[in-house]
């Protein structure tokens, strides 16, 4: 029952984000606004615990969420065979760039961390 309440909170916040994005003509999607609304809401115990239960339930069945994607790829196999190399480049290259940027930022943050310097000093 707790996970169901958490899922209801998530859907409610997404709907609120959609409404706010539509009402204020925001240049980004409503679910992003919903996530921004979720961030302060997680400070409330009565929201955090059900949302955590819903997240655990969704993560336990995460593989099921890939089935529609797999069906879509099989359905459009002609497009995949025609544009497969371009799709691969568009998927892999930004992933590598994102990983590299994340690693560089982490390295810079760790180098600038005064706690780390005190521990080794």
mmCIF file of the C-alpha atoms, coordinates in Angstrom:
data_MODEL
# 
_entry.id   MODEL 
# 
loop_
_atom_site.group_PDB 
_atom_site.id 
_atom_site.type_symbol 
_atom_site.label_atom_id 
_atom_site.label_alt_id 
_atom_site.label_comp_id 
_atom_site.label_asym_id 
_atom_site.label_entity_id 
_atom_site.label_seq_id 
_atom_site.pdbx_PDB_ins_code 
_atom_site.Cartn_x 
_atom_site.Cartn_y 
_atom_site.Cartn_z 
_atom_site.occupancy 
_atom_site.B_iso_or_equiv 
_atom_site.pdbx_formal_charge 
_atom_site.auth_seq_id 
_atom_site.auth_comp_id 
_atom_site.auth_asym_id 
_atom_site.auth_atom_id 
_atom_site.pdbx_PDB_model_num 
ATOM 1   C CA . UNK A 1 1   ? 0.000  0.000  0.000   1.00 0.00 ? 1   UNK A CA 1 
ATOM 2   C CA . UNK A 1 2   ? 2.924  2.324  0.753   1.00 0.00 ? 2   UNK A CA 1 
ATOM 3   C CA . UNK A 1 3   ? 4.366  1.888  -2.772  1.00 0.00 ? 3   UNK A CA 1 
ATOM 4   C CA . UNK A 1 4   ? 0.987  2.659  -4.292  1.00 0.00 ? 4   UNK A CA 1 
ATOM 5   C CA . UNK A 1 5   ? 0.788  5.883  -2.287  1.00 0.00 ? 5   UNK A CA 1 
ATOM 6   C CA . UNK A 1 6   ? 4.315  6.778  -3.421  1.00 0.00 ? 6   UNK A CA 1 
ATOM 7   C CA . UNK A 1 7   ? 3.410  6.147  -7.042  1.00 0.00 ? 7   UNK A CA 1 
ATOM 8   C CA . UNK A 1 8   ? 0.374  8.381  -6.583  1.00 0.00 ? 8   UNK A CA 1 
ATOM 9   C CA . UNK A 1 9   ? 2.644  11.136 -5.211  1.00 0.00 ? 9   UNK A CA 1 
ATOM 10  C CA . UNK A 1 10  ? 4.987  10.775 -8.172  1.00 0.00 ? 10  UNK A CA 1 
ATOM 11  C CA . UNK A 1 11  ? 2.119  10.961 -10.653 1.00 0.00 ? 11  UNK A CA 1 
ATOM 12  C CA . UNK A 1 12  ? 0.578  13.895 -8.801  1.00 0.00 ? 12  UNK A CA 1 
ATOM 13  C CA . UNK A 1 13  ? 3.846  15.827 -8.892  1.00 0.00 ? 13  UNK A CA 1 
ATOM 14  C CA . UNK A 1 14  ? 4.290  15.014 -12.584 1.00 0.00 ? 14  UNK A CA 1 
ATOM 15  C CA . UNK A 1 15  ? 0.764  16.247 -13.305 1.00 0.00 ? 15  UNK A CA 1 
ATOM 16  C CA . UNK A 1 16  ? 1.433  19.403 -11.283 1.00 0.00 ? 16  UNK A CA 1 
ATOM 17  C CA . UNK A 1 17  ? 4.624  19.925 -13.271 1.00 0.00 ? 17  UNK A CA 1 
ATOM 18  C CA . UNK A 1 18  ? 2.731  19.483 -16.533 1.00 0.00 ? 18  UNK A CA 1 
ATOM 19  C CA . UNK A 1 19  ? 0.131  21.986 -15.405 1.00 0.00 ? 19  UNK A CA 1 
ATOM 20  C CA . UNK A 1 20  ? 2.697  24.555 -14.317 1.00 0.00 ? 20  UNK A CA 1 
ATOM 21  C CA . UNK A 1 21  ? 4.734  24.154 -17.504 1.00 0.00 ? 21  UNK A CA 1 
ATOM 22  C CA . UNK A 1 22  ? 1.608  24.576 -19.610 1.00 0.00 ? 22  UNK A CA 1 
ATOM 23  C CA . UNK A 1 23  ? 0.209  27.496 -17.581 1.00 0.00 ? 23  UNK A CA 1 
ATOM 24  C CA . UNK A 1 24  ? 3.468  29.485 -17.461 1.00 0.00 ? 24  UNK A CA 1 
ATOM 25  C CA . UNK A 1 25  ? 4.518  28.453 -21.013 1.00 0.00 ? 25  UNK A CA 1 
ATOM 26  C CA . UNK A 1 26  ? 7.831  27.146 -19.700 1.00 0.00 ? 26  UNK A CA 1 
ATOM 27  C CA . UNK A 1 27  ? 10.448 26.111 -22.287 1.00 0.00 ? 27  UNK A CA 1 
ATOM 28  C CA . UNK A 1 28  ? 11.051 22.703 -20.681 1.00 0.00 ? 28  UNK A CA 1 
ATOM 29  C CA . UNK A 1 29  ? 8.828  19.647 -20.203 1.00 0.00 ? 29  UNK A CA 1 
ATOM 30  C CA . UNK A 1 30  ? 6.362  19.259 -17.381 1.00 0.00 ? 30  UNK A CA 1 
ATOM 31  C CA . UNK A 1 31  ? 7.965  16.095 -15.965 1.00 0.00 ? 31  UNK A CA 1 
ATOM 32  C CA . UNK A 1 32  ? 11.155 18.107 -15.389 1.00 0.00 ? 32  UNK A CA 1 
ATOM 33  C CA . UNK A 1 33  ? 9.131  20.644 -13.408 1.00 0.00 ? 33  UNK A CA 1 
ATOM 34  C CA . UNK A 1 34  ? 7.596  17.707 -11.527 1.00 0.00 ? 34  UNK A CA 1 
ATOM 35  C CA . UNK A 1 35  ? 11.066 16.464 -10.599 1.00 0.00 ? 35  UNK A CA 1 
ATOM 36  C CA . UNK A 1 36  ? 11.991 19.929 -9.364  1.00 0.00 ? 36  UNK A CA 1 
ATOM 37  C CA . UNK A 1 37  ? 8.826  19.881 -7.236  1.00 0.00 ? 37  UNK A CA 1 
ATOM 38  C CA . UNK A 1 38  ? 9.752  16.412 -5.983  1.00 0.00 ? 38  UNK A CA 1 
ATOM 39  C CA . UNK A 1 39  ? 13.114 17.559 -4.658  1.00 0.00 ? 39  UNK A CA 1 
ATOM 40  C CA . UNK A 1 40  ? 11.784 19.728 -1.790  1.00 0.00 ? 40  UNK A CA 1 
ATOM 41  C CA . UNK A 1 41  ? 8.875  17.321 -1.254  1.00 0.00 ? 41  UNK A CA 1 
ATOM 42  C CA . UNK A 1 42  ? 11.370 14.574 -0.401  1.00 0.00 ? 42  UNK A CA 1 
ATOM 43  C CA . UNK A 1 43  ? 12.235 16.583 2.696   1.00 0.00 ? 43  UNK A CA 1 
ATOM 44  C CA . UNK A 1 44  ? 8.848  15.582 4.102   1.00 0.00 ? 44  UNK A CA 1 
ATOM 45  C CA . UNK A 1 45  ? 8.848  12.135 5.724   1.00 0.00 ? 45  UNK A CA 1 
ATOM 46  C CA . UNK A 1 46  ? 5.264  11.439 4.704   1.00 0.00 ? 46  UNK A CA 1 
ATOM 47  C CA . UNK A 1 47  ? 6.302  11.893 1.049   1.00 0.00 ? 47  UNK A CA 1 
ATOM 48  C CA . UNK A 1 48  ? 9.818  10.413 1.198   1.00 0.00 ? 48  UNK A CA 1 
ATOM 49  C CA . UNK A 1 49  ? 8.904  7.007  2.635   1.00 0.00 ? 49  UNK A CA 1 
ATOM 50  C CA . UNK A 1 50  ? 6.121  6.145  0.142   1.00 0.00 ? 50  UNK A CA 1 
ATOM 51  C CA . UNK A 1 51  ? 8.200  7.466  -2.780  1.00 0.00 ? 51  UNK A CA 1 
ATOM 52  C CA . UNK A 1 52  ? 11.147 5.326  -1.627  1.00 0.00 ? 52  UNK A CA 1 
ATOM 53  C CA . UNK A 1 53  ? 8.866  2.279  -1.541  1.00 0.00 ? 53  UNK A CA 1 
ATOM 54  C CA . UNK A 1 54  ? 7.602  3.072  -5.048  1.00 0.00 ? 54  UNK A CA 1 
ATOM 55  C CA . UNK A 1 55  ? 11.163 3.569  -6.289  1.00 0.00 ? 55  UNK A CA 1 
ATOM 56  C CA . UNK A 1 56  ? 12.224 0.199  -4.875  1.00 0.00 ? 56  UNK A CA 1 
ATOM 57  C CA . UNK A 1 57  ? 9.257  -1.476 -6.574  1.00 0.00 ? 57  UNK A CA 1 
ATOM 58  C CA . UNK A 1 58  ? 10.004 0.190  -9.918  1.00 0.00 ? 58  UNK A CA 1 
ATOM 59  C CA . UNK A 1 59  ? 13.719 -0.638 -9.707  1.00 0.00 ? 59  UNK A CA 1 
ATOM 60  C CA . UNK A 1 60  ? 12.939 -4.266 -8.906  1.00 0.00 ? 60  UNK A CA 1 
ATOM 61  C CA . UNK A 1 61  ? 10.991 -4.514 -12.181 1.00 0.00 ? 61  UNK A CA 1 
ATOM 62  C CA . UNK A 1 62  ? 13.125 -2.156 -14.264 1.00 0.00 ? 62  UNK A CA 1 
ATOM 63  C CA . UNK A 1 63  ? 13.832 -4.761 -16.928 1.00 0.00 ? 63  UNK A CA 1 
ATOM 64  C CA . UNK A 1 64  ? 10.129 -4.827 -17.842 1.00 0.00 ? 64  UNK A CA 1 
ATOM 65  C CA . UNK A 1 65  ? 10.350 -1.189 -18.896 1.00 0.00 ? 65  UNK A CA 1 
ATOM 66  C CA . UNK A 1 66  ? 12.769 -2.151 -21.698 1.00 0.00 ? 66  UNK A CA 1 
ATOM 67  C CA . UNK A 1 67  ? 10.250 -4.447 -23.417 1.00 0.00 ? 67  UNK A CA 1 
ATOM 68  C CA . UNK A 1 68  ? 8.432  -1.652 -25.329 1.00 0.00 ? 68  UNK A CA 1 
ATOM 69  C CA . UNK A 1 69  ? 11.786 -0.309 -26.542 1.00 0.00 ? 69  UNK A CA 1 
ATOM 70  C CA . UNK A 1 70  ? 12.802 -3.757 -27.774 1.00 0.00 ? 70  UNK A CA 1 
ATOM 71  C CA . UNK A 1 71  ? 9.495  -4.193 -29.571 1.00 0.00 ? 71  UNK A CA 1 
ATOM 72  C CA . UNK A 1 72  ? 9.929  -0.767 -31.169 1.00 0.00 ? 72  UNK A CA 1 
ATOM 73  C CA . UNK A 1 73  ? 13.402 -1.668 -32.413 1.00 0.00 ? 73  UNK A CA 1 
ATOM 74  C CA . UNK A 1 74  ? 12.163 -4.943 -33.883 1.00 0.00 ? 74  UNK A CA 1 
ATOM 75  C CA . UNK A 1 75  ? 9.177  -3.193 -35.472 1.00 0.00 ? 75  UNK A CA 1 
ATOM 76  C CA . UNK A 1 76  ? 11.425 -0.633 -37.168 1.00 0.00 ? 76  UNK A CA 1 
ATOM 77  C CA . UNK A 1 77  ? 14.245 -3.003 -38.083 1.00 0.00 ? 77  UNK A CA 1 
ATOM 78  C CA . UNK A 1 78  ? 14.449 -1.553 -41.609 1.00 0.00 ? 78  UNK A CA 1 
ATOM 79  C CA . UNK A 1 79  ? 15.257 1.892  -40.165 1.00 0.00 ? 79  UNK A CA 1 
ATOM 80  C CA . UNK A 1 80  ? 17.753 0.401  -37.740 1.00 0.00 ? 80  UNK A CA 1 
ATOM 81  C CA . UNK A 1 81  ? 19.548 -1.428 -40.547 1.00 0.00 ? 81  UNK A CA 1 
ATOM 82  C CA . UNK A 1 82  ? 19.516 1.711  -42.715 1.00 0.00 ? 82  UNK A CA 1 
ATOM 83  C CA . UNK A 1 83  ? 20.696 4.145  -40.020 1.00 0.00 ? 83  UNK A CA 1 
ATOM 84  C CA . UNK A 1 84  ? 22.337 1.717  -37.591 1.00 0.00 ? 84  UNK A CA 1 
ATOM 85  C CA . UNK A 1 85  ? 25.834 3.193  -37.736 1.00 0.00 ? 85  UNK A CA 1 
ATOM 86  C CA . UNK A 1 86  ? 24.560 6.744  -37.288 1.00 0.00 ? 86  UNK A CA 1 
ATOM 87  C CA . UNK A 1 87  ? 22.359 5.630  -34.383 1.00 0.00 ? 87  UNK A CA 1 
ATOM 88  C CA . UNK A 1 88  ? 25.279 3.865  -32.775 1.00 0.00 ? 88  UNK A CA 1 
ATOM 89  C CA . UNK A 1 89  ? 27.467 6.969  -33.061 1.00 0.00 ? 89  UNK A CA 1 
ATOM 90  C CA . UNK A 1 90  ? 24.697 9.214  -31.718 1.00 0.00 ? 90  UNK A CA 1 
ATOM 91  C CA . UNK A 1 91  ? 24.180 6.908  -28.738 1.00 0.00 ? 91  UNK A CA 1 
ATOM 92  C CA . UNK A 1 92  ? 27.773 5.952  -27.894 1.00 0.00 ? 92  UNK A CA 1 
ATOM 93  C CA . UNK A 1 93  ? 29.607 9.233  -28.488 1.00 0.00 ? 93  UNK A CA 1 
ATOM 94  C CA . UNK A 1 94  ? 27.499 11.415 -26.140 1.00 0.00 ? 94  UNK A CA 1 
ATOM 95  C CA . UNK A 1 95  ? 27.636 8.656  -23.518 1.00 0.00 ? 95  UNK A CA 1 
ATOM 96  C CA . UNK A 1 96  ? 31.437 8.640  -23.642 1.00 0.00 ? 96  UNK A CA 1 
ATOM 97  C CA . UNK A 1 97  ? 31.533 12.442 -23.558 1.00 0.00 ? 97  UNK A CA 1 
ATOM 98  C CA . UNK A 1 98  ? 29.221 12.477 -20.546 1.00 0.00 ? 98  UNK A CA 1 
ATOM 99  C CA . UNK A 1 99  ? 31.343 9.913  -18.736 1.00 0.00 ? 99  UNK A CA 1 
ATOM 100 C CA . UNK A 1 100 ? 34.533 11.827 -19.506 1.00 0.00 ? 100 UNK A CA 1 
ATOM 101 C CA . UNK A 1 101 ? 33.079 15.142 -18.319 1.00 0.00 ? 101 UNK A CA 1 
ATOM 102 C CA . UNK A 1 102 ? 31.791 13.487 -15.156 1.00 0.00 ? 102 UNK A CA 1 
ATOM 103 C CA . UNK A 1 103 ? 35.209 11.940 -14.473 1.00 0.00 ? 103 UNK A CA 1 
ATOM 104 C CA . UNK A 1 104 ? 36.986 15.265 -15.047 1.00 0.00 ? 104 UNK A CA 1 
ATOM 105 C CA . UNK A 1 105 ? 34.579 17.133 -12.770 1.00 0.00 ? 105 UNK A CA 1 
ATOM 106 C CA . UNK A 1 106 ? 34.955 14.473 -10.081 1.00 0.00 ? 106 UNK A CA 1 
ATOM 107 C CA . UNK A 1 107 ? 38.735 14.649 -10.355 1.00 0.00 ? 107 UNK A CA 1 
ATOM 108 C CA . UNK A 1 108 ? 38.637 18.449 -10.044 1.00 0.00 ? 108 UNK A CA 1 
ATOM 109 C CA . UNK A 1 109 ? 36.287 18.283 -7.055  1.00 0.00 ? 109 UNK A CA 1 
ATOM 110 C CA . UNK A 1 110 ? 38.397 15.661 -5.302  1.00 0.00 ? 110 UNK A CA 1 
ATOM 111 C CA . UNK A 1 111 ? 41.544 17.693 -5.902  1.00 0.00 ? 111 UNK A CA 1 
ATOM 112 C CA . UNK A 1 112 ? 39.886 20.781 -4.392  1.00 0.00 ? 112 UNK A CA 1 
ATOM 113 C CA . UNK A 1 113 ? 38.401 18.899 -1.404  1.00 0.00 ? 113 UNK A CA 1 
ATOM 114 C CA . UNK A 1 114 ? 39.921 20.307 1.825   1.00 0.00 ? 114 UNK A CA 1 
ATOM 115 C CA . UNK A 1 115 ? 38.756 17.288 3.846   1.00 0.00 ? 115 UNK A CA 1 
ATOM 116 C CA . UNK A 1 116 ? 40.822 14.992 1.643   1.00 0.00 ? 116 UNK A CA 1 
ATOM 117 C CA . UNK A 1 117 ? 43.885 17.228 2.064   1.00 0.00 ? 117 UNK A CA 1 
ATOM 118 C CA . UNK A 1 118 ? 43.519 17.206 5.880   1.00 0.00 ? 118 UNK A CA 1 
ATOM 119 C CA . UNK A 1 119 ? 43.225 13.407 5.905   1.00 0.00 ? 119 UNK A CA 1 
ATOM 120 C CA . UNK A 1 120 ? 46.487 13.011 3.954   1.00 0.00 ? 120 UNK A CA 1 
ATOM 121 C CA . UNK A 1 121 ? 48.317 15.927 5.610   1.00 0.00 ? 121 UNK A CA 1 
# 
